Amino acid sequence: MTLSEKTCLVTGANTGLGFAVSKKLAEQGAHTVLVCRNKEKGDSAILEIKRDIPDASVELMICDLSSMKSIQSFIEEFKAKYSKLDILYNNAAVMKQKRTVTEDGFEMMFQVNYLASFILMNSFIELLKNGSSPYIINNGRPADKYRLDMDDLQFMRQYHMYNSFFKTKLCLLFASLELSRRPERDGVTVTMIDPGPFKSDLVRDVPLAGWVKNLFSSPVDKAADNILYHVASGEAEDKNGKVFREKQEKPLTEYWKDTNISKQVWTVTETLIKDKIK
Ligand SMILES: NC(=O)c1ccc[n+]([C@@H]2O[C@H](COP(=O)([O-])OP(=O)(O)OC[C@H]3O[C@@H](n4cnc5c(N)ncnc54)[C@H](OP(=O)(O)O)[C@@H]3O)[C@@H](O)[C@H]2O)c1
């Protein structure tokens, strides 16, 4: 497999799965843009990839997804530099033990895990249309049991680290499904992929819980291979609007299939970000 003609963008690329996927994409010859919030961490990620793959075509761009101002300037910078994008991998996420609010007034996990991905999908859709077999991959999959409370999408009434985290992923799932059906996607494939549990620092707010989770998880390399499998398995179009767990398709539940909910999530989100991003 070679991805030498591809331009790929990976968020949260300095560590964990984002780093492992970026490295594998670079190994396959893709030009890979590592999007990180911290320049020092981003620089070390680039150095580490270059050390192992000297001819890797990798670049660092800075974006703090908890800041609309930062998202806006990153989008402008990326568009000024690139006229096409082949793969958008919305990987970055944060898990917070206590409810916190971003400088834009949104609940932190809701903004970083969901709103930011929604904005990047929509802002880069035209660049993706210039790519070949363009592909948006959103990361994660909530368990079937989760339901959204449309009146409390930002957990004002009830906040719980895991439940709220997975509900932000559920918003992302509904937005992915909605975009996959909308005319403006026009050939851009949109999927949601759960790479399977892997060892990482995601649960860093509660170190003991993170340690226990890692005890039962695979090395990050296996999860990265699952993502690369979907990137590399040829034409992506037949994956549009689908949800995967590792390499297998996960059939949509009756709840996920409810287009009234996905439309509602989409409309509410558009209203929320209307005055926040151009
Ligand atoms: N770990 C698992 O078992 C598992 C299973 C299924 C799916 N996933 C999904 O895999 C993805 C990656 O998770 P991971 O386990 O690799 O977590 P991780 O090691 O904590 O990596 C998360 C990445 O997101 C970045 N990030 C966090 N807040 C950000 C912000 N405000 N702006 C920009 N970047 C930000 C982090 O940057 P910093 O280093 O600067 O914090 C880091 O690069 C997530 O979407 C997660 O839901 C994980």
The ligand as a Gaussian input file, in Angstrom:
#p B3LYP/6-31G(d) Opt

LIG

0 1
 N       -7.949000       4.885000      24.600000
 C       -8.922000       4.084000      24.223000
 O       -9.074000       2.947000      24.703000
 C       -9.869000       4.504000      23.131000
 C      -10.805000       3.593000      22.647000
 C      -11.643000       3.968000      21.600000
 C      -11.545000       5.255000      21.074000
 N      -10.617000       6.125000      21.587000
 C      -10.545000       7.452000      20.992000
 O       -9.235000       7.664000      20.473000
 C       -8.953000       9.067000      20.427000
 C       -7.576000       9.341000      20.968000
 O       -7.568000       8.970000      22.326000
 P       -6.248000       8.507000      23.082000
 O       -6.661000       7.373000      23.942000
 O       -5.123000       8.380000      22.140000
 O       -6.076000       9.774000      24.078000
 P       -4.798000      10.646000      24.462000
 O       -3.583000       9.818000      24.507000
 O       -5.237000      11.386000      25.683000
 O       -4.695000      11.657000      23.227000
 C       -5.640000      12.664000      23.050000
 C       -5.069000      13.692000      22.106000
 O       -6.019000      14.766000      21.990000
 C       -5.338000      15.985000      22.227000
 N       -6.201000      17.032000      22.779000
 C       -6.874000      17.049000      23.943000
 N       -7.447000      18.246000      24.118000
 C       -7.137000      18.994000      23.035000
 C       -7.408000      20.334000      22.632000
 N       -8.110000      21.164000      23.411000
 N       -6.931000      20.775000      21.457000
 C       -6.187000      19.965000      20.664000
 N       -5.864000      18.702000      20.997000
 C       -6.343000      18.228000      22.171000
 C       -4.269000      15.626000      23.256000
 O       -3.271000      16.656000      23.304000
 P       -2.366000      16.869000      24.650000
 O       -1.335000      15.798000      24.648000
 O       -1.816000      18.245000      24.454000
 O       -3.308000      16.753000      25.813000
 C       -3.762000      14.331000      22.632000
 O       -2.912000      14.609000      21.572000
 C      -10.102000       9.737000      21.197000
 O      -11.037000      10.273000      20.284000
 C      -10.731000       8.596000      21.971000
 O      -12.079000       8.803000      22.243000
 C       -9.794000       5.790000      22.601000

